[in-house]
Amino acid sequence: MDGAVSVLYVEDDAATREMVTNMLKKNGFNCITAENGHQGLELYRRHSPEIVLSDIMMPGMSGLEMARAIRMDFPEAPFIFMTALGESKYILEAIDIGVTQYVVKPVNLHKLLAAISQCVGIIRLKTEVQRVQHLEAIGVLAGGLAHDYNNLLQMVMGYVSLAKKGVDADSKANTYLDKADSISKDARELGERLRTLSRGESSLRQKMPLAPLIIYSVKAALYGTASSATFDLPPDIPQVMIDKTLMQQVVSNLTANAIEAMPQGGKLDIAVRVSTLSQESNLLLPPGDYVHVAFSDTGKGIPPENLPKIFDPYFTTKEMNSNKGQGLGLSICHAIVSRHGGRINAKNSSNAGATFNIWLPVADEKDR
């Protein structure tokens, strides 16, 4: 849920509706408006917004009646009710429906925005929990399969090697065997990716600076391509506790993703800063200091409908073949960064292309 959050706002008073709608749009929400409960119910079924913000007392169908109808089909739909001080009986009815978020009229925009932000935080937390559970389930399966998969693959590669010794180097059979050997190596790489998903805590973490790792991994991935990179890496960036090999894989995957987004060539900008996150941060990370790494490319960006799914295992928009399209690269990045106590997200840049952001905890003085 790293794209813009959609809010269905149901309000029969035109002046209030305009005021709140403008506030929502200025704060980056996608706003869908309705004048009564009937319209709100129809628009919810059509657009499935993340949050419903509604007045209670409206002609035709009240906000409570609309909420009951929506909750019949969508039990987890998040609601925020707007109510006057004298309508406490309606608040009790809202609680009976399962709605506990409300703001008092006349509307205080700061309090309303705080309530919506809290609701967004809860939704993001649920989404993240579901994603982690999905990754863990796939990790358990991958851990059970990867070992046997790699053993069988090693046997195939061994027989291919033996077969190549029995044919002429310039024969068609040798060409086919070379192709089989190349595909087998790609399959072995896929096995390693599955094993990465199944790993838990790494015992190989060390305290080190990120800059040399980023420069090396990005330049290696860009070698021979039509794309280039710029680095904004201040020398005073603190060190982090990481598994070097796994973090190189993250940087390599993000660079490869940028290369594929710029098929005619382009520029990848990598910037590193220190971010101090507070308790109110929407990144779902503990308060503290983090090293923030941003990878910004000049591709076409990410379709908005794909942003919430981009880190899901096996989600891909690429052509499926032996070299790409398994849909594991970004989910592996998510798994590795999460296991380092960090966070990764993606968004579209304001000018062009996409930006992938990583936050990693700054290493403590006592860490080694």
N, C-alpha and C positions, 0 to 999 in steps of 0.2 A: 504494500500500500504506500509506495513511495511516490505515486503520481498525485495529482490534485484530487482532493476529497470532494465528492459530490454531496450536496445537501438539498433535500426537498424541503422547501419552506412553505407552509400552509397558513395563510392569514387573510381574513376577510377585509381588514381595514387597509385601504390602499396606501395611505400615508406611512403607516407603520411598515407595511410590506416593502415599500420603496426604500425606506431608511435602512432596514435590516439587510435587504438584498444588496445595497451599495456597500455596506460594511463587509458582508461576506465576500463579495467579489474583490474588494480592495485587499483582503487578507488571503487571496489566492484560492478560494473555494469555488467549485463549479456549482452554481445556484440554479435550482429548478423551482419555479414558483407556482402556487395554486391558490385559488380564492376561497375554496371550501373543501370539506372533507371528501366529497364525491370526486372532485378533480384530483385531489391529493392521492386518493386510492388508485385512480386510473394511471396517474403519472408514476406512482411507485411501481406498479406492476409493469409499466413500460420501460422504466429506466433503472430500477433496482439501485437507488442511491445508498451511500454508506450511512447517512444520518438523516433522520426526519426531525425537523423543527416545526412545531405546530402550536397554534392557538387552540384553546379548549372550546370556548363558546363560539360557534359559527352556525349560520342558518343552514337548513337542509340536513347535513351530517356533521356532527360535532367532531372535534379532534379525538375524543375518547372512542367514539364509534368507529372512526377511521382506523385508530390504533388497534382496536379489537379485530377488525377485518384484516388488517395487514398481518397481525401476529398469528392469525389462523393459518396463513400460508408461509409466513416467514417469522418463526418464533424468536429468532435472535435479532430482529431489526431494532437498531438503537433509536430511541426517541428522546427528545427534549421538549417539554411542554412549557408554554408561556401562559401565566395565569395571574389574575388579580388577587390581591390579599384576601378578599372576602370569599374566595372560591376554594376554601380548604376541603370541602366535601369532595370536590373533583380531584384534588390531589390524592385523597385516600382511594378513590376509584382508579386513579392512574397507577398507584402502587399495587392495587389488586391485579391490574393488567401486567405488572412487572416493570413499569416505568418509574424510575427513581430520580431522574434528572429533570429539574424544572427551574425556571427563572421567573421572577415576579415582575408584573407590569406596574407602572410604566417601565419600559425596557431601559436598563442600563447597559449600554453597548459593551463596556469593558467586562461586566459580569457575564453577559451573554457569550462573549468571545471566550472567556475563561471556561465556561461550561462546555462549549463546543470543543475547545482544545482538550479538555479532560476526556471527553467522549472519543475524540480522535486517538488519544493516547491508549485508551482501553482497546479500541479496535486494532490499533497497530500491535499491541501486546498479544492479543488473541491470534492475529495473523502470524506473528513471529513464532509463537508457541506451536501453531499448526505446522509452520514450515520446518521448524527444528524437529518436531515429532516425525514429520515425513522423511527428513534426512536421516534421522536415527533408524527408522524402520528400513529404509533402503540400505543404510550402512550395515545393519545386522545381516540382511540378505546378501549384500555384496561381500561381507567378510566370510560368509559360508561358502560362496561360490568362487571367489577370486583365487584361492589356493589351488583348488582342483582345476580350475580354468587354466591357470598358468602352467601347471604340470602337463596337462594335455597339449597345450600350445607348444611347450618346449619339445615334446616328442614330435609334433608336426614339423617344427623347424629343423629338428635333427634329421628327419627323413628327407626333407627338402635338400639339406646340405649334402647328404649321401647321394641323392639322385643327381645333383649337379656334377658330382665327380664322374658319373657314368655317361655323360653326354658331351658333345663338342661345344666349346665356348661360343661358337658362332651359329649354333643351331636354334631352330624355333623352340625346341624343348627347353633349352637353357634360358631363352627369353621368358617363357612361361614360368619357369622355376624362379627366376629373378623376381618376377611380379608376385608370385606366391610368397616368396621370402619377405618382400617389402610389405605386403598386406599382413603377414604374420607379425611383423615388428609393430605395425600400427595396432594390431589386436593386442599385443603385449602391453603397449602404452595404455590402451583402454583398460586392461586388467589392473595396471598400476593406479589408474584413476579410481577404479572401483575400490581398491584397497585404501586409497586416501579417504574415501567416504566412510570406510568402516573403522578407521583409526580413532582412538580416543585421545587422551592427553598425550602430548609428545614429551619424552624425557630428554630431548636433544635441544631444548631451548637455551639460548645464551644471550647475554646482554651485549648488544652491538648497535652500531649506527645503521640507519636504513639507506642513506644516500649511496654508498658504494654498491649495495645489492641492487638498488633500483637502476642505477646507471648501467651496470653489467647486464642485467636481465633484459632491459629494454633494448639496448644496442644489439644484443645477441638475437633477439626476436625480430628486430627491424632489418638485420643484415640481408642484403639482396633484394629488398623490397623497394617500392617507389615512394615510401613514406619516410619522414624524418621526425626527430624529436627535439624538443627544447626542455631544459631542466631548470627549475627554480628551487634550489636546494640550499637554504641558508646554512652556514657552517655551525651555528649554535643550536641546531635541532637536537634535543636530548635523545638518548639511546632507548631502545625497546628490548623486551625479552621475547625472542622469537626462535622458532626452528628455521634455520637459514634455508634449508632445502625446500620446505613447504612454502615459505614466503616467496622464494624465487619462483615457485610454480604459480602463485597468485599473480605476481607482476608479469610473468610470461603470458599467462592466460588473458589478462586484461589487455596487454599489448597486442596479442594475436586477435583479440576481439576488435580492437581499434583498426588493425590492418584490414580485417574483413569488412569493416564498415566504410573503408576508403579504398575501394577496388582500383581506382585510378590514381591512387597516391594522395597523400595529405600530410597533415602535421599533428603530432601527438604532444600535447603540453602536459608536463608533470610538475606539480607544485606541492611543496611540503611546508606545513605550518604547525604551530602548537595551538591546540584548542583547549580551553578550560570549560568543561561542561558542568552545568549546575543541576540541581535536583529537578528543575523544570524542563530540562532538555527533552525533546521528543525523540531522541535517538535510542531510548531504552537502555542507556548505559549508566553505571554508577557515577556520581559526581567525581571530578578529578581532572588531571591533565592528560591529554591525548595527543599523539602525533597524527595529524590529519594529512592524508595524501590524496591529491585529486588528479585523475587521469582524464584529460579533455581532448576529444578528437574533433576532426572537421568533417565527419561523415554526415549522413542524413538525419541522424538522431534515432530515437526509439519510438515506435508508434505508441501513443498514450495507452491504448488497450493492452499493450504487452508489458508495461512497466511493473504492474503488480506481480507478474508471473516470471519475470526474467531470471530470478535465482532458483526457480523450481527445478528439481531434477528432471532431465529429459525434455524440458521445454526448449524448442529451437524453431527458428524460422528458416534455417538453412536447408539446402538440398541435402538429402540423406545419401552419403556414400562412404567409402572406406576411410576417407581422410578427414571428413568433418560431418557435423550434423548429429553427433550423439547427444548433444544437449547436456553435457556434464561440466563443461568448463567453468561457467559462472556459479553453478551449484557447489562445485569444489572450492571455488574462491570463498563463497559464503561459509562453507563448513570450516575451512582453515582459519579464516578471520574470526569466526565465532569462537572457535576453540582457543584462540589467543586472547579472549576477553574483549574482542573488538566488534566493530560494526561495519558493514559495507552497504551502500545503496547506490542507486543510479537515477539520473535525472537528465532531461534535455537541457542543453545550454541555451542561454538567451539569444545568442547569435546564430549558431549552427552546431550540429553534432551533439554528442552525448558526453556526460561527465560521470565517471565512477569515483565515488568517495570512499576512502577507508579511514577508520579511526582505530588506532592501537594504543593501549595504555602506555604511558611513559614509565620506564623501569624505575623501581625504587632504588635508593642509594645502596641498600643492603643486598640487592640482587647482584648476581655474578654471571 
